[in-house]
Amino acid sequence: MYQKEGYWDVKPKIKALSFPKRGKFEVTLQDGRSITMPISAFPSMKKVPVKERNNWYLMGGGFTWDSCPEVIHIEQILGNYANYAHEQNA
């Protein structure tokens, strides 16, 4: 019997957000994964003043700031699963 490897059955949930380098941010998931991305991919985040970026909070399945009109969701971080999911064998 085939045993699934990796994060197959894990629903990704955001645990933490940090800004390790200028122009980058890192999302840490509850399952231990970390994803580093350019802030430029998220114009609404880029508008949050640097001094306020550590004052983020969770909202639903994403994160935001008091000064940001957008909630950035986990799907925006990981991409649309339907676009990269492998096809099931019939």
C-alpha positions in Angstrom: 0.0 0.0 0.0 1.3 3.4 -0.9 2.0 5.8 2.0 1.5 9.5 1.3 4.5 11.6 1.9 4.9 15.3 2.6 2.0 17.6 3.4 -0.6 15.9 1.3 -3.4 15.9 3.9 -2.4 19.1 5.7 -4.5 22.2 5.5 -2.0 25.1 5.6 -2.6 27.7 8.3 -0.5 30.8 9.0 1.4 30.9 12.3 3.7 33.8 11.9 4.8 36.6 9.6 8.3 38.2 9.6 10.4 40.5 7.4 13.9 38.9 7.4 15.4 41.1 4.6 14.6 44.4 2.9 11.9 43.8 0.2 11.1 40.3 1.5 8.6 38.7 3.9 8.3 35.2 5.3 5.2 33.3 6.2 5.6 30.5 8.7 2.9 27.9 8.7 1.7 25.9 11.6 3.1 22.7 10.1 6.6 24.1 10.1 7.0 25.2 6.5 8.3 28.7 5.8 7.8 30.6 2.5 9.8 33.7 1.6 8.4 36.0 -1.0 9.0 39.5 -2.4 6.9 42.2 -0.9 6.5 43.6 -4.5 4.1 40.8 -5.3 1.6 42.3 -2.8 1.1 46.0 -3.5 -1.2 46.4 -0.6 1.5 45.1 1.8 4.0 47.4 0.2 1.9 50.4 1.3 2.0 49.4 5.0 4.6 51.6 6.6 7.8 49.7 7.6 7.4 50.6 11.2 3.9 49.0 11.3 4.7 45.8 9.5 5.3 43.8 12.7 1.8 44.7 13.9 0.0 42.3 11.7 -2.8 40.0 12.9 -4.6 37.0 11.6 -8.0 37.4 10.0 -9.8 34.3 8.7 -7.3 32.3 6.7 -5.0 35.3 6.2 -3.3 38.3 7.7 -3.7 42.0 7.6 -2.8 45.3 9.4 -5.0 48.1 10.8 -3.6 50.4 8.0 -4.2 47.9 5.2 -7.6 47.5 3.4 -6.7 44.0 2.2 -6.5 40.6 3.9 -3.8 38.5 2.3 -4.9 34.9 2.3 -3.0 31.6 2.3 -4.1 30.9 -1.3 -2.3 34.1 -2.4 0.9 32.8 -0.7 0.8 29.2 -2.0 -1.0 29.9 -5.3 -4.1 28.4 -6.8 -3.9 24.6 -6.0 -6.1 23.8 -9.1 -3.3 25.2 -11.3 -0.6 22.9 -10.1 -2.4 19.8 -8.7 -1.5 16.6 -10.4 -4.2 14.7 -12.2 -5.7 11.6 -10.5 -5.2 8.3 -12.3 -8.5 6.9 -13.5 
